[in-house]
Amino acid sequence: MKTLSTPELAQRVAQELSAPEAQTRAVLDRAIEVMRKELQRGNRIELPQFLSLFVKTGQAVSTKGTTNPSVNLPPARLVQFDLDESLRKKIEGSGQYQILLVVPRKNFFTGVMAARLSSVRSEVTVIDGESNAITFLEKHHPDLIVLDVGLGEPSKVCEFVKKRKETSLTAIIRVYAEGEDPAVVKGVQSVADETIIEPFELTDLVKLTESELARFAEERNYFEHEMHFKVQSGEDHIEIANDLVAGLLAQSGLTEESGSALGVAFREALDNGNRHGNKMNEKRHVDIQYIVDREKVTLAVTDEGDGFDTEIYLSRGVSGNPVDAARERNLQGGAGGLGIMLMLKCVDKLEYNYAGNKITLTKYIRKT
């Protein structure tokens, strides 16, 4: 759990309102001072759809029977609050983490698995089949989902959860059968946050769920949307991936113009990774990480190629003529650099890793 100070609260409010931070801090400090004085007067502070604050005065405390029996302390005072009922339910829920276990069909082992995942801190719901799981998830938002081995298309559940901003921070663990390779990618495949391969001890799965619940509880303080997916190399899957990212960017908080620009840069990065990095080899894939926080949208695109020397392209993209740079590169027998120049124009920040097979595109969210 993160503790926010008054300056941090003021900074958050200022960012969301696009207001000067100093003025926002002054207003917040004054509001706190006014509330303090009203509570001292015995008045109640009502903050609609949040909480009700008041001071409760107890009985005077006598010290009879002590070494100084003549002293009577004044009544004790205690600041109390009543949470808004709807907010209380959202915070407290049932007092437990909600875990969804999705299985091909319910059987004896399913019950054992659910019993082991259940604890004082967690409650488990078992659903059979991906279709039933998606119907359930349209109305319920569990904290963690376990996708059991044997499901036909578990990545469909991953995609349904992760592509929606309001549910994307739900942790997902996928169970793989013995001999099944999690690294194999077919088409466009949404990736679970963690995997575990049979055979395994149920204790290991329990520890993994506890670790994931703790991690996502922390990440919810910083991130608003996260999705990890992989695209099998080849022409057939590129447009599907581009459409998926377009849907993500529509929820990002970017303006239409900024979202479109980032979409163009992503399209170019994906094409480069598929064509130049992976050489259209269908046994390879391109890895995409999409992250939104309160300030920016980030897309990281990684291929399985050998990479290239990025410095010459980036330096000429900033200071030179992109057409001349591309022409010179072509004369030397290499691929043109126009794509990198285009991406530089579309994003606020562009970074390559040292190897040159991973590009990170960043666009900042400008509050209106």
N, C-alpha and C positions, 0 to 999 in steps of 0.2 A: 504494500500500500504506500502510495506517495503522499507526502505532506506538502501542501502548497502554502507558501508564505504570502503575506499581504502584497509585497512587491511583485511576486509571480502572478498572483490573481490580477493585479492591475495591468500587468504586461499582457496577459491573455485577453482581458476585456478590451484593451487598447487595440490589439491586433484584430479582434473580431469586428470591432466597430470602425477600424481605420482611423482612430482618434489619437491625439498626442498622448504619449504615456504619462508625462508629468501631470497633465490635467486630469487624466483618468485616475491616477494615484491620489490626487488631492480630493477628488469627489468621493473615492472609496474610503479614504481616511476620515473624511467629514461624516459620511454615513455611519461608520462604525462608532464614532464619537457620539453622534445623536442617539443611536440605539443604546449605547452604554448609559447615557443620562436618563433616558426613558425607563430603562430597567431599574435604575437606582430610585426612581420616583415610584416604583411599584407598578408601572404600566406593562402591558403585554405588547410584544412586537409580532405582528402577523405578516408573514411573507408567503403570499398565495402560491399554492402548488409546490411548497417547499417545506417550511416549518413554522412553528409558533414558539416564541421565546418568552419566558417569564421567570420571575424570581420568587421562590418559595421560601417563606420564613418559618423556621421551626420553633420549638419551645426554648425558653431561656434555660441555660445550663447552669445548675447549681454545683458548687464545690463543697457542700457539706460533707463532713467526714474526712476531708483532706487536711493538710497541714495549715491551710488558711481558710477556715469555714465561713468567713465573712464575705468572701468574694462571690458575686453572681455574674457570670458572663452573659453578654447580650444574646438575643436569639440568633441561632445559626441561620445563615442564608445560603441558598443553593440555586444556581441558575439551572433551570430545567427546560427541556424542549420537547415538543410533540411533532414528529414528522408527519407530513401530509401522507394520507393512507396509501395513495397510489404510488408515491415515491418510496414509502417504506416497503411495499411489496416488491418493487423492482430491486431494491437494495438487498432485502432479506430473502426474497423468494420463499422457498420452503426451508431456508436455513442450510441448504445443501447445494452442491454442484449438481447440475443436470447432465447426465451422460446418456447418449443414444447409442445403442448397440444394434447395428444393422447386420442381419444374417440371411443366408439363402433360405433357410427354413428353421423353425424352432424345433429343438430337440433337447434331450437330457443335458448334453454338454453345454448348450446355450444357457440353460438355467444355472449350471455350475459357474460358467463364465460371468454371467450377470451377478451372481451372488458374491463372487470374488471382487468384482469392480465396485459393488455397493459397500458403503461404509457409513460411519457417523457423519462424514462430510460430503457424501455423494449418493445420488439416487439414480438408478438405471432404468431406462425404458427400452424394451426390445421390440424391434420392428423387423418383419421378414420381407426382403425384396427391396430393390432400389426404388421402384415406383411408389410403394407404400411409404418408404422413407421420405421421398420428395414431397408427397402429399402431407405428411406429418410436419415437415420442415417449413411448409408454407405458413403454418400457424404457430409453430413452436421454435424457440431459439435455444437449443441446449448449449452448454459450455464446451462440450467435447463430444466427438463422434468416433466410434470405433467401427471400421468396415471389416467385417470378418472375411475369412478366406472362402472362396467358392462363389462369390457374387459375379454376375455376368459382366456388368459395366460399372464398377465402383467409381471410376473417374467421373461418371455423370453426377453422382452425389457430390463429389468434390467440387465440380464446376458450378453446380447449382448453389452451393453454399458460398464459395469463394468469389464468384463474380458479382454477388450482391454486397454493396457496401455495408449494409446493416448487419450482415451475418458473416462477413469474411474473416473476422477475428475469432471465429469458432475453431478450436483445435481439432484436427482430424488425424487419426492413426489408422493406417491400413495394414491388415494382416496378409502376408503372402504365403503361398504354399511352398513346401520344400522343393527346391529346384527351380522355382520361379525367379526370374531376374527383374528386380525393380528398375534396373537401368534401361530395359527394353521399352522403346516408345513406339506406339502405333498411332498415326494421325496426330491430332491435337489432344494432348492429355493433361488434364489438371492434376497436380501433384499433391499428395497428402503431406502434412507437416512432419510426420514421423512414420517409419515403417518397422515392422517386426516380422521375422520369417520363421515359419514352422520348421522343426519343433521348438517350442519354447516353454519355459515355466510360467504359469499364470502369475506368479509373483513378479516376474520381469515385466509383464504387461501392466500390472497394477502400478509398479514403480514408474513406468513410462507415462501412464495417464496422470499420475501425480505431478511428474515433472512438467508435462505439457500444460496442465491446468495452472501451475505456478507461473510458467513462462508467459502464457497468454494473458493472465491477470495483470502482469507487469506491462506487457506490450500495449494493452488497451489504454495505458496512460500516455502513449506517445504516437501511436499509429491509428489511422482511420480506415484504411483499406489495404489489404495484402492479398496477393494472388501469385502463385507459382505454377507455371505450366511449361510443357515441353512440346516442340513441334518437330515431327519427323521430317527429315529433309526430302525435298521433291516438290514439284510445282503444285501438286494436288491439295496441299494442306495450308499453303501460304495465305490464301484469301480468307480461310476460316479463322486463322490466327489474327489477321488484320481486323476482321469484323468483331472478334472477341475484344480486342484492345479498344476499338472504337466504342463499344458498349461500356467498357470500364471508364474511359475518359469522359463519357457523358455524365458520369456520377462524381467526377473528380473534384469539382469546384472551380476548374479552369473555365475561362470564358470560351465561347464557341470558337473564336479565332485561335486562341492559344491551344485549345484541345486539338483542333485540326492541324496546327503546325507540329505539335508533338506526334500526332498520328502519322504525319508525312515522314518525320524523322525515324519513327519506329519502323515504318514500312521499308525504308531504305536500309536500316540496320539489319532487319530480318532477311531481306533479300541478299545483302552482302554476306551474312553468316551462312545462309543456305547455299549461295552460288559460289562465292570465293573461298569461304572457310571450309565448308563441308563438301564442296565439289559435287553437290547434288546426290551425294551417296545416301541412299535410303536406310542404310544401317546406322547412320549418324542422326543427331538431332540438334536443334537449337533450344537453349534453355532461356526462359524469360522470367524475370522477377519484376513484379509491379507493386510499388509501395506508395501510399499517400500518407503524409503527415499534415500537420496544420499549416505548414509553410510551402510545401512543394510536392510535386509528383515526380517519381523516379521510375524509369524503365531500364533494367539491365539486361542486355542481350549477349549470350555467350554461345559460341559455336565450338565444335570439336576439331577445328583446323589447327594449323601450326602458327597462325598469327602472321603479323608483318610489322615492318618498321613504321610506326605511326607518326613519328615526329615530323618527317618531311611534309606529310599531308596537313597536319594540324598547323604547322608554322606558316605554310603557304596559304592555307585556308583563311587564316587571320589577316595576313599582311600582303598576300600576293594576288595574282589574277588566277582564278580557279581554272579557267579554260586553258591558259598557257601551262599551268602545272599539270593538268590532265594530259595535254598534248605531249609535253616533255616525257611524262611517264610512259605513255604509249610508244613513243619513239624508242624508249629503252627496253621495250618488250614487256612491260608490266601493265596491270590493270589501271584504268583511269581513276582519278581522285575526285571526280565531280560529286559523287555521292556524299563524301565526307564534307565537302564544301556546302552542299545543300543542307545537311544535318546541322552544321554550325549556324546556319541562318535561321533554323527553326527552333532551336532550344536556347535556354539560358546558360547551360553548362554541358559540355561534352567531355567525357574522360574515357581513355583506354587503359586497360591493365598493361603490365610490362610486356607480356607475351604478344599482345595485340589481337587476342581472340575474344575479348570481352569489351563491350562498349556500354557506358552508362549515360543515359540521356536524362536531363533534369529540366523541369519547367516550374517556375515559382508561381504560387497562387497569389494573385493580386486582388485584395479585397476592394470591392467597389463601394 
